[in-house]
Amino acid sequence: MSDLRVAVLGVGMMGGFHVETLSRRVHGATVSVINDYDQAKAVAVAGSIGARTESDPLAAINADDVDAVVIASPGTAHEQQVLACLDRGIPVLCEKPLTVDPVSALEVVKAERRTGKQLVQLGFMRRFDPEYAAAKQLIDSGELGRVLLLHCVHRNMANGPHFDSAMMITDSVVHEVDVARFLLGEEIASVQVLKPTATSAAPEGVSDPMIVIFRTGSGVIVTVEIFVRAQIGYEVRTEVVGERGSTLFGLDQHGITKLSGPDGSGRWGGLVPPGFIERFAPAYQIELQHWVDAARTGGIDGPGAWDGYAAAAVCAAGVEAVRTGEVVPVTLGSIE
Ligand SMILES: NC(=O)c1ccc[n+]([C@@H]2O[C@H](COP(=O)([O-])OP(=O)(O)OC[C@H]3O[C@@H](n4cnc5c(N)ncnc54)[C@H](O)[C@@H]3O)[C@@H](O)[C@H]2O)c1
């Protein structure tokens, strides 16, 4: 079977990394077309891998030398670009968010439904991270008993002043939304947000850190600490608490353990990775390999359009919860 010819739309931080991974570490795919709003950037990235550029994203999607598309443009462009892929009937890996609000996200779910195929995969790469995948298997095996609680921590080293409380929900907590839905296998029914004293590193009016609390349909409680100016590094970890056991993962012991401190005492632990690329590089590679393998036969293998819609609905409720301090219910629409 010949290689899947992929167009990548948006080659900033995420798209650039996907191009590199697809070209050098994934089998069965060739990046044939690069598109970016910034043509100079597109030319530079295309030149590094021998692809051509297309200045119009819709022309890239409809090009004869394109079998499938990776969308890594800003979220505001996703809706139009995903719908164009559905119109052409080709597989697409869309970075989160699916669209910028739940109403338009549900329209994309319906548009996909009309094609009669599953063509949209969402870039929730944590599902492919070996630790999350192992935790999912452990939960599904029943060894922990019924799951009662999930505790998630999401800390970044630093973020600019534009990264406000709403973005902390839509850009960061969105991953914990998908993790909770994936591990628990059920929908989130409500969201509440608690705002402790803010770090002095946060701009005026930004609540950093926050504790976000989800309650699922069956009554499982999920706590998420979101702290995007923690000044240490990228710390993402999760603990699942069941009736008969618990599992903790994401401690991420990069580097060596040093056992001789200057005062003769021991040391325990390792380095904290600086960013999400270092932490999740293997997950992105596995994600892309699964997607390429599935796209070569016309489908997807991972979170789909509904997962993108559900995440958008929970995030919208989360932003409302930040604003009001209330417990905000999540109401999911129907695709019929
Ligand atoms: N899954 C993850 O862990 C993860 C991590 C980071 C970002 N993302 C997502 O990836 C997407 C890109 O984020 P980023 O951090 O790479 O942003 P970025 O700003 O670094 O890159 C975006 C690129 O898209 C280009 N662009 C702008 N409008 C465009 C359009 N209409 N069509 C094509 N290209 C366009 C810009 O010139 C820029 O080069 C966002 O949706 C973001 O939420 C996902």
The ligand as an SDF file (V2000), in Angstrom:
LIG
                    3D

 44 48  0  0  0  0  0  0  0  0999 V2000
   -2.7020   18.4550   21.8910 N   0  0  0  0  0  0  0  0  0  0  0  0
   -1.9180   19.2850   22.5120 C   0  0  0  0  0  0  0  0  0  0  0  0
   -1.2850   18.9300   23.4850 O   0  0  0  0  0  0  0  0  0  0  0  0
   -1.7600   20.6860   22.0160 C   0  0  0  0  0  0  0  0  0  0  0  0
   -0.6870   21.4550   22.4730 C   0  0  0  0  0  0  0  0  0  0  0  0
   -0.5300   22.7510   21.9500 C   0  0  0  0  0  0  0  0  0  0  0  0
   -1.4290   23.2480   21.0380 C   0  0  0  0  0  0  0  0  0  0  0  0
   -2.4740   22.4700   20.6400 N   0  0  0  0  0  0  0  0  0  0  0  0
   -3.4510   22.9960   19.6700 C   0  0  0  0  0  0  0  0  0  0  0  0
   -2.8020   23.0650   18.3970 O   0  0  0  0  0  0  0  0  0  0  0  0
   -3.3000   24.1950   17.6750 C   0  0  0  0  0  0  0  0  0  0  0  0
   -2.1180   25.0930   17.3040 C   0  0  0  0  0  0  0  0  0  0  0  0
   -1.4910   25.5390   18.4850 O   0  0  0  0  0  0  0  0  0  0  0  0
    0.0270   26.0650   18.4850 P   0  0  0  0  0  0  0  0  0  0  0  0
    0.4200   26.1500   19.9010 O   0  0  0  0  0  0  0  0  0  0  0  0
    0.8510   25.2800   17.5480 O   0  0  0  0  0  0  0  0  0  0  0  0
   -0.1710   27.5510   17.9090 O   0  0  0  0  0  0  0  0  0  0  0  0
    0.8810   28.4350   17.1090 P   0  0  0  0  0  0  0  0  0  0  0  0
    0.3840   29.8300   17.2210 O   0  0  0  0  0  0  0  0  0  0  0  0
    2.2760   28.1170   17.5330 O   0  0  0  0  0  0  0  0  0  0  0  0
    0.7080   27.9410   15.5880 O   0  0  0  0  0  0  0  0  0  0  0  0
   -0.4290   28.1860   14.8160 C   0  0  0  0  0  0  0  0  0  0  0  0
    0.0020   28.3390   13.3600 C   0  0  0  0  0  0  0  0  0  0  0  0
   -1.1500   28.4050   12.5240 O   0  0  0  0  0  0  0  0  0  0  0  0
   -0.9700   29.4670   11.5760 C   0  0  0  0  0  0  0  0  0  0  0  0
   -2.3040   29.9060   11.1640 N   0  0  0  0  0  0  0  0  0  0  0  0
   -3.0560   30.9450   11.6340 C   0  0  0  0  0  0  0  0  0  0  0  0
   -4.2710   30.9440   11.0400 N   0  0  0  0  0  0  0  0  0  0  0  0
   -4.2870   29.8870   10.1730 C   0  0  0  0  0  0  0  0  0  0  0  0
   -5.2550   29.3470    9.2810 C   0  0  0  0  0  0  0  0  0  0  0  0
   -6.4810   29.9020    9.1660 N   0  0  0  0  0  0  0  0  0  0  0  0
   -4.9240   28.2490    8.5630 N   0  0  0  0  0  0  0  0  0  0  0  0
   -3.6950   27.7050    8.6440 C   0  0  0  0  0  0  0  0  0  0  0  0
   -2.7350   28.1470    9.5000 N   0  0  0  0  0  0  0  0  0  0  0  0
   -3.0310   29.2290   10.2510 C   0  0  0  0  0  0  0  0  0  0  0  0
   -0.1360   30.5160   12.2990 C   0  0  0  0  0  0  0  0  0  0  0  0
    0.5680   31.3390   11.3730 O   0  0  0  0  0  0  0  0  0  0  0  0
    0.8170   29.6200   13.1170 C   0  0  0  0  0  0  0  0  0  0  0  0
    1.9890   29.2870   12.3910 O   0  0  0  0  0  0  0  0  0  0  0  0
   -4.3330   24.8840   18.5840 C   0  0  0  0  0  0  0  0  0  0  0  0
   -5.6090   24.4360   18.2350 O   0  0  0  0  0  0  0  0  0  0  0  0
   -3.9380   24.3940   19.9700 C   0  0  0  0  0  0  0  0  0  0  0  0
   -5.0310   24.3510   20.8670 O   0  0  0  0  0  0  0  0  0  0  0  0
   -2.6480   21.2130   21.0840 C   0  0  0  0  0  0  0  0  0  0  0  0
  1  2  1  0
  2  3  2  0
  2  4  1  0
  4  5  1  0
  4 44  2  0
  5  6  2  0
  6  7  1  0
  7  8  2  0
  8  9  1  0
  8 44  1  0
  9 10  1  0
  9 42  1  0
 10 11  1  0
 11 12  1  0
 11 40  1  0
 12 13  1  0
 13 14  1  0
 14 15  2  0
 14 16  1  0
 14 17  1  0
 17 18  1  0
 18 19  2  0
 18 20  1  0
 18 21  1  0
 21 22  1  0
 22 23  1  0
 23 24  1  0
 23 38  1  0
 24 25  1  0
 25 26  1  0
 25 36  1  0
 26 27  1  0
 26 35  1  0
 27 28  2  0
 28 29  1  0
 29 30  1  0
 29 35  2  0
 30 31  1  0
 30 32  2  0
 32 33  1  0
 33 34  2  0
 34 35  1  0
 36 37  1  0
 36 38  1  0
 38 39  1  0
 40 41  1  0
 40 42  1  0
 42 43  1  0
M  CHG  2   8   1  16  -1
M  END
$$$$
